[in-house]
């Protein structure tokens, strides 16, 4: 039964999610042992249009994007296999992917959100909503995850003058410019929410 479940053609989306989960965990875990990051995860989404609320629901900015991806892959794969097993037990057949995938996503997304909320409570944070984000304009930030291009923000860390640390998303203010992980940038404009435009730090000695 279990072998048939994992090898069933109808289970390929969940098998793929499971393979990706294992591959990412092994690759990133091995890379971390050597002190570097292989996978540069960035938020390729227009948060100015609708992403802020959606990604806020998934707790992006409070939890690293890589962790959220692993949570989603785990939830999707687990829920998918459970649904297939239940369908086999009740009807003796596996539902097609076009039926099982939407059902699995419907359950997996709230599970990933709940997991992100639980993890966020354990991540050290000293940022405070009492400080308006627009006051971060003019501050120096450091890219900590991903490659920032126009329209494709990367995650950055910035410290307010009061000493509070904020995790934001930045992108260059001009096309053709990229900021890599570790780059120091100057925040020049708030686009919306926690998304900012930035330029290369003109005074590296300020960091």
Backbone bond lengths (Angstrom), bond angles and torsions (degrees), N, CA, C in turn:
res aa  C-N    CA-C-N  psi(-1)  N-CA   C-N-CA  omega(-1)  CA-C   N-CA-C  phi
1 X - - - 1.469 - - 1.526 110.34 -
2 X 1.347 117.46 -50.33 1.457 120.25 -177.53 1.523 111.44 -66.25
3 X 1.366 115.92 -41.29 1.461 118.78 178.56 1.511 110.49 -63.42
4 X 1.333 115.82 -42.91 1.453 119.33 178.34 1.512 112.44 -63.00
5 X 1.313 116.48 -36.57 1.465 120.87 179.41 1.525 111.07 -63.31
6 X 1.316 117.02 -47.11 1.459 120.24 -176.63 1.523 112.35 -72.26
7 X 1.325 116.71 -27.79 1.463 120.03 -177.19 1.522 113.15 -97.97
8 X 1.334 117.09 -2.85 1.464 119.97 -178.56 1.522 110.94 -63.47
9 X 1.336 118.11 137.78 1.474 120.51 178.49 1.525 112.57 -57.31
10 X 1.326 116.68 -32.35 1.466 120.49 -179.35 1.524 112.63 -69.07
11 X 1.340 116.70 -14.62 1.465 120.69 -176.25 1.521 112.83 -95.80
12 X 1.340 118.17 6.89 1.470 119.04 -173.41 1.529 113.59 -60.41
13 X 1.351 121.71 -37.03 1.484 118.05 179.27 1.526 112.26 -62.61
14 X 1.317 116.35 -36.03 1.458 120.03 -177.77 1.528 111.10 -79.36
15 X 1.337 116.08 -31.98 1.460 119.66 174.33 1.526 109.87 -66.43
16 X 1.341 116.77 -40.31 1.464 120.62 178.15 1.522 110.82 -63.28
17 X 1.335 116.97 -42.75 1.470 120.57 177.82 1.518 110.75 -61.52
18 X 1.327 116.40 -39.91 1.462 120.67 179.87 1.531 111.19 -66.65
19 X 1.341 116.52 -41.71 1.471 120.81 178.17 1.523 110.40 -63.49
20 X 1.339 116.97 -43.54 1.466 120.84 178.59 1.523 110.68 -62.65
21 X 1.324 116.41 -41.18 1.463 121.11 179.09 1.528 110.70 -59.51
22 X 1.320 115.89 -47.38 1.466 119.90 -179.24 1.520 110.68 -66.20
23 X 1.344 116.61 -43.43 1.463 120.82 -177.69 1.524 111.18 -62.89
24 X 1.335 116.88 -46.41 1.464 120.69 -179.48 1.523 110.58 -63.06
25 X 1.323 115.62 -43.41 1.462 119.60 -179.10 1.525 111.34 -62.02
26 X 1.338 116.30 -44.70 1.464 120.10 -178.72 1.528 110.98 -67.72
27 X 1.339 116.97 -46.83 1.467 120.59 -177.36 1.522 111.41 -64.16
28 X 1.330 116.07 -49.68 1.467 119.37 -177.26 1.521 111.09 -69.98
29 X 1.337 116.19 -37.76 1.466 118.85 178.40 1.517 111.82 -63.72
30 X 1.324 116.59 -41.82 1.463 120.39 177.81 1.521 111.00 -65.22
31 X 1.335 116.02 -41.13 1.462 119.78 179.93 1.519 111.48 -63.25
32 X 1.336 116.02 -39.97 1.460 119.59 -179.42 1.533 111.77 -63.78
33 X 1.330 116.08 -30.94 1.465 119.47 178.40 1.525 111.48 -63.55
34 X 1.336 115.40 -28.03 1.463 119.93 -179.58 1.528 111.84 -100.06
35 X 1.330 116.72 6.81 1.457 120.69 173.09 1.512 116.23 80.30
36 X 1.339 117.38 23.03 1.453 117.93 175.84 1.516 109.85 -140.93
37 X 1.350 114.62 171.39 1.460 120.74 -176.06 1.519 109.04 -117.08
38 X 1.331 116.45 125.95 1.457 120.97 -179.65 1.511 110.99 -85.13
39 X 1.320 116.06 -43.46 1.460 121.05 -173.54 1.519 110.23 -97.26
40 X 1.337 116.52 115.26 1.463 120.37 178.15 1.506 110.22 -93.31
41 X 1.342 116.29 95.09 1.462 119.81 -174.60 1.514 110.46 -86.34
42 X 1.328 116.45 126.04 1.448 121.51 -179.93 1.519 109.73 -130.41
43 X 1.314 116.29 161.29 1.451 121.56 -177.05 1.521 108.60 -94.43
44 X 1.326 117.56 94.81 1.454 121.92 -178.35 1.528 108.77 -90.11
45 X 1.329 116.10 72.25 1.451 121.03 -175.51 1.518 108.57 -155.44
46 X 1.292 117.33 147.19 1.448 120.70 -178.88 1.514 109.50 -86.16
47 X 1.313 117.15 88.56 1.458 120.68 -178.15 1.515 111.75 -68.21
48 X 1.337 117.83 -19.90 1.462 120.04 177.86 1.519 110.70 -65.75
49 X 1.356 116.73 -31.07 1.456 120.67 -177.11 1.524 111.52 -82.32
50 X 1.347 116.38 -54.66 1.455 117.91 -178.08 1.512 112.86 -152.48
51 X 1.310 117.67 -5.16 1.456 120.63 -171.64 1.512 114.68 -70.94
52 X 1.330 119.21 -29.85 1.462 119.57 -174.80 1.520 112.03 -58.10
53 X 1.346 117.09 -48.14 1.455 120.18 -178.29 1.526 110.85 -67.61
54 X 1.330 116.33 -44.41 1.457 120.71 -178.57 1.524 111.24 -63.58
55 X 1.332 115.88 -48.75 1.456 119.73 -178.25 1.517 111.27 -71.59
56 X 1.333 116.62 -28.06 1.457 119.22 173.54 1.524 110.81 -65.26
57 X 1.337 116.53 -36.85 1.461 120.56 177.47 1.522 110.50 -64.22
58 X 1.345 116.31 -33.01 1.456 120.42 177.17 1.534 111.91 -85.74
59 X 1.342 117.07 -1.98 1.463 123.14 176.67 1.525 113.42 71.17
60 X 1.342 116.14 26.97 1.457 118.85 174.02 1.524 108.50 -69.36
61 X 1.317 115.88 134.44 1.459 121.73 -173.87 1.521 110.62 103.96
62 X 1.341 114.73 -29.76 1.460 119.79 173.97 1.526 110.51 -97.02
63 X 1.344 114.88 -29.13 1.466 121.69 179.33 1.529 107.39 -126.74
64 X 1.333 118.96 137.08 1.465 120.84 179.07 1.526 112.00 -55.53
65 X 1.332 115.66 144.07 1.455 121.43 -177.40 1.529 111.53 -58.89
66 X 1.317 117.33 -36.90 1.458 120.66 179.69 1.521 111.07 -61.21
67 X 1.332 116.61 -41.53 1.470 120.42 179.34 1.521 110.24 -64.79
68 X 1.335 117.00 -41.66 1.464 120.29 178.86 1.520 110.99 -63.42
69 X 1.329 117.13 -38.85 1.458 120.49 178.14 1.520 110.93 -63.78
70 X 1.319 116.68 -43.23 1.461 120.37 178.50 1.532 111.27 -64.34
71 X 1.323 116.41 -38.68 1.465 119.93 176.84 1.520 111.17 -62.78
72 X 1.330 116.29 -42.83 1.461 120.54 -178.53 1.530 110.95 -67.40
73 X 1.326 117.03 -43.50 1.463 120.15 178.23 1.528 111.07 -62.06
74 X 1.338 116.04 -42.62 1.460 120.11 179.51 1.522 111.20 -63.11
75 X 1.327 116.12 -48.07 1.468 120.78 -178.82 1.525 111.03 -63.35
76 X 1.327 116.59 -45.08 1.460 120.81 -177.99 1.524 111.16 -62.74
77 X 1.322 116.51 -46.05 1.463 120.01 -179.48 1.530 111.18 -65.15
78 X 1.334 116.35 -46.38 1.459 120.49 -178.30 1.527 111.54 -62.44
79 X 1.329 116.37 -49.16 1.466 120.24 -179.12 1.520 110.39 -63.47
80 X 1.331 116.69 -40.74 1.458 119.95 -179.24 1.518 112.63 -60.30
81 X 1.319 116.77 -46.82 1.463 119.85 -179.89 1.531 111.66 -66.89
82 X 1.323 116.51 -36.64 1.466 119.44 177.26 1.531 110.38 -63.81
83 X 1.329 117.16 -42.42 1.467 121.01 178.56 1.528 111.08 -62.14
84 X 1.337 116.61 -43.44 1.463 119.96 179.29 1.524 110.96 -63.73
85 X 1.324 115.59 -41.90 1.469 119.18 179.94 1.528 111.14 -64.49
86 X 1.334 115.84 -40.18 1.467 119.51 178.86 1.523 110.62 -65.66
87 X 1.330 116.70 -42.33 1.465 120.06 179.79 1.522 110.88 -63.44
88 X 1.325 116.59 -39.86 1.468 119.80 178.15 1.527 111.14 -65.32
89 X 1.321 115.96 -41.81 1.457 119.55 -179.91 1.514 112.77 -65.79
90 X 1.332 117.16 -34.47 1.468 121.04 -176.80 1.519 113.06 -87.48
91 X 1.350 116.79 -39.18 1.461 119.66 -171.63 1.534 113.69 -120.50
92 X 1.331 116.58 -10.84 1.452 118.87 179.67 1.514 114.63 78.61
93 X 1.314 117.43 11.51 1.470 121.74 178.74 1.523 108.87 -140.38
94 X 1.345 116.19 157.41 1.458 121.65 173.62 1.517 109.02 -94.53
95 X 1.333 118.78 133.78 1.466 119.96 177.51 1.526 110.79 -69.50
96 X 1.325 118.02 152.11 1.470 120.33 178.18 1.526 110.99 -66.83
97 X 1.331 115.46 160.98 1.465 120.42 -176.53 1.515 112.34 -60.64
98 X 1.338 117.44 -33.92 1.461 119.35 -177.45 1.528 112.18 -67.76
99 X 1.325 116.41 -14.63 1.463 121.22 175.06 1.526 110.40 -96.73
100 X 1.329 116.41 -46.68 1.467 120.10 -172.93 1.526 113.40 -73.81
101 X 1.337 117.62 -34.44 1.470 119.88 -177.05 1.530 112.12 -64.21
102 X 1.346 119.85 -50.80 1.479 118.26 177.58 1.520 112.91 -60.18
103 X 1.342 116.68 -37.82 1.465 119.47 179.24 1.527 110.69 -64.81
104 X 1.337 115.68 -41.98 1.459 119.54 179.86 1.521 111.30 -65.61
105 X 1.324 116.92 -41.26 1.467 120.09 178.36 1.520 111.45 -63.99
106 X 1.329 116.12 -38.36 1.457 121.20 -179.23 1.532 111.12 -58.85
107 X 1.330 116.34 -35.03 1.460 120.82 179.18 1.526 111.56 -89.94
108 X 1.343 116.92 -36.40 1.465 120.82 -173.87 1.521 112.73 -70.08
109 X 1.320 118.58 -35.95 1.464 120.28 -178.47 1.529 112.47 -62.09
110 X 1.343 119.08 -48.62 1.476 118.24 175.25 1.523 112.67 -62.46
111 X 1.344 117.44 -33.37 1.465 120.00 177.69 1.524 110.28 -64.79
112 X 1.348 116.59 -43.34 1.465 119.99 178.63 1.524 110.90 -64.97
113 X 1.340 116.37 -38.16 1.457 120.09 177.82 1.526 111.27 -64.04
114 X 1.323 116.48 -42.74 1.467 120.30 178.70 1.520 110.93 -64.96
115 X 1.342 115.89 -40.41 1.456 119.12 177.44 1.510 112.01 -64.21
116 X 1.349 116.04 -40.77 1.461 119.64 177.61 1.506 112.13 -63.13
117 X 1.339 116.80 -39.19 1.459 120.47 178.67 1.527 110.68 -64.71
118 X 1.331 116.98 -40.91 1.462 120.43 179.44 1.528 111.12 -65.81
119 X 1.335 117.13 -42.06 1.463 120.77 -179.62 1.525 110.34 -68.06
120 X 1.334 116.93 -36.99 1.465 120.67 -178.17 1.525 111.52 -59.76
121 X 1.326 116.45 -30.65 1.468 119.39 -179.66 1.526 111.78 -67.73
122 X 1.325 116.65 -23.42 1.464 120.57 -176.04 1.514 112.90 -98.64
123 X 1.336 117.35 -7.19 1.458 120.23 179.54 1.521 109.08 -86.02
124 X 1.327 118.52 124.51 1.469 120.68 -179.85 1.516 111.07 -59.31
125 X 1.312 115.79 127.03 1.462 121.26 179.27 1.520 108.39 -143.56
126 X 1.328 115.66 139.18 1.459 117.89 176.02 1.518 111.46 -128.01
127 X 1.369 115.34 17.85 1.450 117.40 176.16 1.524 110.07 -77.47
128 X 1.290 117.56 156.73 1.459 121.74 -176.86 1.514 109.47 -136.56
129 X 1.339 116.69 135.23 1.454 121.03 178.88 1.524 111.16 -70.45
130 X 1.353 117.63 -8.71 1.457 120.26 178.42 1.523 111.06 -69.46
131 X 1.329 118.32 -17.87 1.455 122.49 179.47 1.519 108.32 -97.20
132 X 1.339 119.83 116.50 1.468 121.31 178.72 1.522 110.27 -61.10
133 X 1.328 116.31 134.92 1.461 120.37 -177.84 1.521 112.17 -63.70
134 X 1.335 116.80 -28.53 1.468 118.11 -178.99 1.526 112.38 -63.90
135 X 1.328 117.34 -20.03 1.464 119.91 178.29 1.526 112.14 -73.56
136 X 1.336 116.86 -5.91 1.464 119.86 177.36 1.525 112.15 -79.46
137 X 1.328 117.35 -15.39 1.465 120.17 177.13 1.528 109.03 -59.42
138 X 1.332 115.35 132.03 1.451 120.40 -176.92 1.514 113.25 96.13
139 X 1.356 116.34 -6.38 1.454 120.40 178.59 1.530 110.07 -91.41
140 X 1.317 115.91 160.76 1.457 122.72 177.54 1.524 108.82 -92.71
141 X 1.332 116.54 131.17 1.461 121.91 178.17 1.527 109.30 -122.19
142 X 1.309 115.54 160.77 1.463 121.98 178.16 1.522 108.83 -123.42
143 X 1.321 117.06 127.43 1.459 121.78 178.09 1.530 108.37 -68.96
144 X 1.329 116.30 127.41 1.466 119.86 -176.61 1.519 113.06 -116.03
145 X 1.334 116.93 -10.66 1.468 117.59 -177.04 1.523 110.06 -160.27
146 X 1.332 116.69 117.12 1.455 120.69 174.56 1.513 114.06 98.09
147 X 1.325 114.35 -178.64 1.459 122.77 177.48 1.520 108.02 -118.56
148 X 1.320 117.64 123.53 1.463 122.04 -176.32 1.516 110.33 -92.25
149 X 1.320 115.81 128.23 1.455 123.35 172.05 1.522 107.75 -133.29
150 X 1.316 117.11 167.15 1.458 120.15 178.67 1.529 109.08 -59.97
151 X 1.313 116.51 123.57 1.459 122.00 -178.55 1.513 114.43 86.12
152 X 1.335 117.30 -8.02 1.459 121.86 -178.79 1.525 109.34 -131.75
153 X 1.322 117.52 86.32 1.471 120.75 -174.67 1.521 112.90 -69.92
154 X 1.312 114.76 159.28 1.459 123.09 172.00 1.529 107.49 -122.89
155 X 1.310 116.08 158.92 1.460 120.06 -179.06 1.523 110.51 -80.48
156 X 1.315 115.71 139.40 1.469 121.39 -179.24 1.524 109.57 -138.39
157 X 1.323 114.11 159.73 1.468 121.12 178.36 1.515 108.54 -116.79
158 X 1.334 115.86 134.05 1.456 120.43 179.65 1.523 108.66 -136.79
159 X 1.316 115.87 144.86 1.462 120.86 179.68 1.522 109.39 -109.68
160 X 1.321 116.34 126.82 1.450 122.12 178.03 1.525 109.05 -73.28
161 X 1.331 115.79 161.31 1.461 119.82 -177.94 1.529 112.13 -61.52
162 X 1.337 115.92 -21.49 1.464 119.72 177.65 1.523 111.78 -82.66
163 X 1.338 116.60 -2.85 1.453 120.53 178.24 1.508 114.56 96.89
164 X 1.331 117.64 -2.64 1.459 121.00 -179.68 1.527 110.15 -78.26
165 X 1.329 116.07 142.42 1.461 122.02 -178.45 1.526 109.53 -100.45
166 X 1.331 116.09 134.00 1.462 121.99 178.24 1.522 109.29 -123.38
167 X 1.329 115.98 144.72 1.463 121.75 174.69 1.523 107.47 -109.56
168 X 1.308 115.67 118.21 1.458 121.96 -172.80 1.524 109.17 -128.07
169 X 1.341 115.86 -177.48 1.455 121.19 175.43 1.535 108.37 -124.25
170 X 1.311 115.45 133.27 1.460 119.87 -176.11 1.523 110.12 -126.65
171 X 1.330 114.53 154.36 1.452 121.94 172.83 1.527 107.96 -144.62
172 X 1.334 118.11 155.50 1.467 120.03 -179.71 1.525 110.97 -64.17
173 X 1.320 115.78 157.08 1.465 119.36 178.51 1.522 111.88 -87.96
174 X 1.337 117.84 -3.31 1.462 121.70 -179.00 1.525 109.95 -138.31
175 X 1.331 115.90 145.97 1.455 120.84 178.14 1.532 110.09 -67.34
176 X 1.323 115.75 152.22 1.453 120.78 178.31 1.514 114.62 87.59
177 X 1.330 116.74 -3.18 1.470 121.60 -179.92 1.524 108.55 -108.20
178 X 1.320 116.51 139.91 1.458 121.97 176.65 1.522 109.88 -129.02
179 X 1.309 115.38 145.55 1.462 121.68 173.44 1.522 107.99 -118.04
180 X 1.321 115.99 126.80 1.455 122.31 -178.78 1.523 110.89 -97.91
181 X 1.326 115.45 165.09 1.467 121.07 175.63 1.531 109.79 -54.87
182 X 1.324 116.13 128.21 1.463 121.69 -179.10 1.515 113.59 99.41
183 X 1.343 117.76 -13.53 1.462 120.46 -179.91 1.529 110.68 -71.10
184 X 1.327 115.25 144.73 1.460 122.54 176.40 1.522 108.56 -99.00
185 X 1.340 117.23 130.31 1.460 121.35 -176.21 1.523 110.51 -132.75
186 X 1.316 114.77 159.33 1.460 122.02 176.33 1.524 108.55 -107.34
187 X 1.327 117.37 124.16 1.461 121.82 179.37 1.530 109.19 -75.18
188 X 1.343 116.19 123.67 1.470 119.58 -175.61 1.516 113.04 -113.15
189 X 1.357 117.60 -20.67 1.462 118.55 -179.24 1.518 109.88 -159.83
190 X 1.340 115.97 140.21 1.458 120.60 173.20 1.519 108.28 -87.57
191 X 1.319 117.14 122.83 1.461 120.94 178.89 1.520 109.33 -79.98
192 X 1.317 115.52 -55.81 1.469 122.04 175.47 1.513 108.40 -171.59
193 X 1.316 116.81 142.21 1.450 120.52 177.89 1.517 112.13 54.69
194 X 1.330 115.37 -121.98 1.460 120.42 -178.68 1.528 112.21 -98.91
195 X 1.314 116.54 19.64 1.472 121.40 -178.75 1.523 109.52 -106.32
196 X 1.361 115.90 128.99 1.453 121.73 -175.08 1.529 111.02 -131.96
197 X 1.335 114.89 155.01 1.456 121.32 167.25 1.525 108.28 -93.96
198 X 1.334 115.08 148.44 1.454 119.02 -176.22 1.517 110.37 -144.75
199 X 1.317 115.55 160.62 1.457 123.21 172.16 1.520 107.81 -123.69
200 X 1.316 115.83 165.13 1.458 119.14 177.37 1.530 109.24 -59.69
201 X 1.299 117.13 141.74 1.465 121.44 -179.21 1.525 110.13 -60.64
202 X 1.338 117.66 112.47 1.464 119.92 -178.17 1.534 112.84 -73.38
203 X 1.330 115.49 -15.80 1.472 120.39 -179.16 1.531 108.65 -131.88
204 X 1.331 117.62 79.79 1.470 119.67 -179.68 1.524 113.51 -55.09
205 X 1.322 116.14 -24.82 1.466 119.92 -179.25 1.519 111.86 -70.52
206 X 1.382 116.80 -11.31 1.451 119.86 179.83 1.515 111.59 -77.76
207 X 1.342 117.16 -20.98 1.464 120.63 -176.12 1.525 110.09 -77.74
